[in-house]
Amino acid sequence: MVGFFERMMITKQLKFSDGRIELFNRRFAISGEFISNHIGEINNTPEAVAKIYRSSKDASCLFFIEVGSKYKFSFNDFINWELDVNKFCGWGVMKYEKIDKDEKIIAVSVLDSPTGVFLKGKTELACDHIIRGFIAGGAKAAFNDDIECLEIECIAKGDLRCLFVAARSDELKLKYQKIYERQVGNTI
């Protein structure tokens, strides 16, 4: 069976050149775990958390929409693409725990998140704002609706996994009000 990496190489959608990685003609950079250290330093600043999340969400959504438009993605294509891209980028082992197309809700568990592993025992707050933004951006493109994402479990704070829930703002506010205020706030 041919995996994501091989499919992208075969179709020439993944290119490596001197100092450059491109996936579907969009530049990618792979960063090390040390990035997590800096994320940890600003984890308690709501404004910084919002900026990290929002920039990750916006970039992810734009990328998903561009690729999805070019290849006429269905909802399922977006969903599968989300896992493939995040796996390729090294953001941990992702698995869908729930997908409800009608209610526009996705729950994603992540094992071995680099940020969560690095910050384990160093914070009491969920800290995977980049992954949260990626999931929100992909879900926004898949549902063609404004979707936010919350991290409701995090290995950094002692949970067994990181668990993300992406849904419409009103749904998230209703069910996870305090987490929503902390992780999304008034950034809409």
Buried (B, 14 or more C-beta within 10 A) or exposed (E): EEEBEEEBBEEEBBBEEEEEEEBBEEEBEEEEEEEBEEBBEBBEEBEBBBBBBBEBBBBBBBBBBBBBEEEEBEBEBBBBBBBBBBBBBEBBEBEEEEBEEEEBBBBBBBBBBBBBBBBBEEBEBBBBBBBBBBBBBBBBBBBEEEBBBBBBBBBBBEBEBBBBBBBBEEBBBEBBEEBBEBBBEEBE
